[in-house]
Amino acid sequence: MRLTGLTVRALEGILESRTRAIAAAKWIYGARTEPLETLGAPIASRLRAYAETEIRIADRTTAADGTIKLAMALAGGVVETVMIPTARRSTICVSSQVGCTRNCAFCATAKLGFARNLTADEIVAQFLIARALAPVPATNVVFMGMGEPMDNLDAVLTAVEILTQTPAPQLGHAQVTVSTSGVLPGMKRFLAATKCSLALSLNGSSDEQRVKTMPQTKSWPIALLLALLRDYPDRVHFIEYVMFDGINDADADAHRVVDLLSGVNARLNLIPHNAIAGSALCASPRERIEAFQRIAVARGLRTMIRWPRGNDIAAACGQLAARAT
């Protein structure tokens, strides 16, 4: 295990002291303005056995809207990490796999195939590197980069524990969101193991419609996915709905989605499809997306439109496609 994959619990076992573990966590996940030796010989000598994560910025691109995409080189390939700044905060979008284990038709990452899972320290390191570059404080993390987090859940849960632990990085559970294409076994374990937010990519108003772009629907149909979310009524569940022109954007689709989400404590995010090479799928027109939103809102469903950020540098949802080197 490497340094940025150590939870406070792990550090307590290594250092045989809660006080030392907290001091070590502050240094590992803080700004590191002082050398390790300032923590004292008992801590420094034991932490030296844990190497730093082998990850570096191979490329950095900035979009017109200020979104920053970082290509991170690591053993076995490259992943992309996206930083999305606003006036008051930055959101860091991290990857969990090199490539992806799923085959969603609208996603560029799926075209790469699957190389390997990332380790917890590699996931956390993406956040730490991006946080150091953020123009405003990085307070939010979304697991919406390359990969299906539920297919790498051990590492993802460890990373989530680290990101939310006291004394550092100490992000709030509501500020960490893990996205899934709908892998039911992983969703069950995730919801039971952590209070962090879950985002489900729905992207269709029926199984017949959804399976055309998300083949895993055959294994885990919409009804089973949403039944699980109903079991957690005290949790807000983000429902991501990528909108494709002429496929899932009709008024009837809007009504069906509202019906599907009955009894789910849901926030619906409408996302215009972002174009990828080799795909005939197109984004729904703005007026169609806004009409869809009006129907959902009129029927009492909290609904927002997530207009693309970083589209001009292929950093928007579904566009991440760093290739192995």
N, C-alpha and C positions, 0 to 999 in steps of 0.2 A: 504494500500500500504506500502511496506517495503522500506528501505533506498536506496538499489541499484536499485530500480525501479523508482526513481525520476529523471525526466528530468530537465534541467535548467528552462524550462517554468513552470513546476510544483513548483520548488523551489522558483521561483520569486513570485508565488502566495502565497506560505506558509510564506515566509520571508518578503514579501511586499517591496522588493528591488532587483533590478537587480544586484547591487554590492554585496549584501549579498548572492544572489543566486550563483553567480560565485565563491565566496569564499567557499561556502558550497560544490559546485560541485568539486572544486579542492581537498577538503579534502575527500569527499565520494569516488571519483574515482581515487585518488592519492595513494601514498605509505602509508599514515596515520602514518607518523613518529612522529607527535605531537598529544596530546589528543584533543578531540572535544572542550574542554573548551578554547583552544587557539583562537578559532574563535570569542569568545566573548559571553556574556550571552544571548543576543537577538537571536543569531543563535542557540547556544547549547540548550537552553531551548525548542525551537520548534522542533529541530531535534530529541530530545530524545523521542518524541512521535512516531517515526518511527523505528521499530525494525530492527535488522539485519536479513538477509535472513537465514532461517534454512536449511543450507546445509553444508555438511562436506565430506571430503575425506574418503571413506570407504576402498579403496584399491588403490594401485599405482603399475603399472607394466611398466618396461622399455624394449623396443625391442632392438635387436642387432644393429639396425641402429639409435638408439637414440630416436625414437618415444616413447612418454610417454602416457599411458592410465590411466586416473583417473576415478574410480568408485565413483560417487557422490551420497551420501545418502541424501534424502530429504523426505518430507511428502508424503507418498503413494508409495514409491518405490526407485529405483536407476536409474540414467542415467549415461552414459559414455561421457567423454570429452577427446579429444585427442589433444596432443601438438606435433607438427611436427617441430622440429628445423632444420635449415640449418646453413651454416657458418655465415650468416649475420642476419637472422631473424627467428622468430618462428611464425608459423601459428596455431591458436587455432580453433579446430573443436568443435562446441557446439551443444547440443541437444535442441530440442524445445518441445518434448513430452516424457512422460513416456510410452514407447511402440510406436505404430504408428497406425494411422487411415487407412493406405493403406495396400495393400496385395501383394507387389511385390515378385515374386517367388524367386528371387536371394538374398534377404535381410534377414539377421538373425533377425533384429528388428521386421520385420513383423510377425515372428513366436510367438512373445510375446503377440500379441493383443494390445489393447489400454487401458491404465489406466486413464490418464488425461493429459491435457495440462499443460505446465510449465507457470509460470507467468514471466513477463518481468524481475523482480528482480532476479529470479532464473537463467534465461538465462545469464544476465549480470554477476551474481556472478560466473558462471562457467569461464568466461573470466578472471575476476579479480583474482580468485584463481590460475588458470593456469599461468597467467602472472607473478605472484609472484614467481613461480617455474621455469620460463623459463631461460635456460642457455644463450640465446641471446634475444634481445628485441622482444616482441610479438607485431608485427605490422599488422597482418592480422587475420581476423576472417572469418570462413566459417560455415554456417548453414547446415552442411552435416552430423550431428550426428544422433541420434535417433529422429524419428518423421518426419512428413510432415509439414514444416513451413507454407504452405498456408492454412492449416487447423487450425492454431493457429495464425492468422495473426495480430490480435490486439496486442497481446503480442510481437510478432516478430517485428512489426513496432516500438513499443515503445522501445524495446531493441536496434534496429538499430539506432533510434534517439539518444539514450544515448551513444552508442559506438562512434558515429561520432560527438557528440556535442563538442563545445568549452566551457570551457577550458580543459575538460577532460571527457573521455579518448582521444578524438580528433583523432580518426582514420580517414583516408581518405575514401570517399565513394567508391573509386575503390579498397580499401583494405577490404571491407566487401561484401561477396558474399552469397546470399541466394539461396539454391538449392530446386528444386521442381520435383516431379514425373510427373508433368503436370496437375495441378489443375487450369483450365482456369479462373474461377472467381477470385481466389486469385492472379493469375499472373497479371490480368488486374488492380486490385487495387494496387498491389505492384509497378508496373511500373509507375503508376500515382502518387504514394505517395512518392517515394524516388528515389534518384539517385544511390543507391547502385546497385551492379551487380546481375544479375539473372543467375542461372545455371539451364538448363533444361536437365533432364535425358531422352535422346531419346531412345537409346538402341535397336533400330530396324529400318529397312529401309522401312517398310510398316506397315500399321495398322494390317494386318493379322499376321505379324510376331511379332509385339510389344505386342499385346493383350495377347499372350501366357505367357508372364512374367509380364506384367503390365496391370491388368484388367481394370483400369480406362480409358484405351484407348477407351473403348466402349462409354464412356461419352464424352470424349474430344479427338477426333482423331488428328493425327499429323498435318493435314492441318490447323486446327483451331489454334493449338498452335503456329505454325510457322507464320501464318498470323498475329497474334498479335505481334510477334517479329519484323516483317517487318514494323509495325507501329512506331517503335522506331529505325530508322536507325542510329541515332547518338550515340546509346548505344551499347557497345560490349556485346554480349550475349554468354555465355559459354554453349556449347552443350556437355553434357557428354554421352559417348557411351561405355557402358560396353560390352565387347566382349566375346561371348560364342562360344565355339568350335563347328563348324558345324551348327550353327544356324543363326548367323547374321554377319559372318566374311568373306564371299566370295568376290571376286573381284566385282561381280555384286552388292553386298550390298554397297560397297564403292562408286560405281558410282551412285547408287540411293540416297545415303546420300548426296553426293555433289549436285545432282539435287534438292533434297528436300530443301537444304539450300540456294538455289539461291535467292538473294535479301535480305538475312539475314546477318547482320553484326556479323558474327559468328566466334568463335574460337572453333574448335573441339578438345575435349580431349578424346583420346582412353584409356580405362581402362580395363586391364585384369580382368576378373571375379575372385573374391576372394572366395575360397571354404567356404561353411558353412555346418554344420551338417545336414544330412537328405536330401541333395539336390544332384541330379544327374548331375546338370549343371557343366561344366568344362570350364576353361579358354582357350581361343584360344592360339595356340602355338606362340611363339615369332616371328617366321618367317612370320606367317599369319598376325599378328598385324602390323609388319613392312611393309609388302606388301600393306596392307590396307592404311597405312599412305602415302606410296609413291604415290599411285593412287590419294588420296585426295590432296596432295601437288602439284602433277603434274597438277591437274586441278584448281589450284589457291586457294585452301581452306587452311587457316592457321590451322595446325593440329599438335598436340603434343601427345606423349604417356605418360601417367601418370603411371609409374611403381609403384607397391605397396610399401607403407611404413607401418611398424608395423604389417606386416602379421603374424609374428611368435607369436604375443601376441593377435591376433584377434582384431587388431585396425584399419585394413584397410577398405576401402569402402565396405559397406554391411555386415560387420562382428560384428557390435556392438549389444550386446545381454545381457546387464545387466538385472538381474531378480529382481523382487520386493522382499523385505525382510520384 
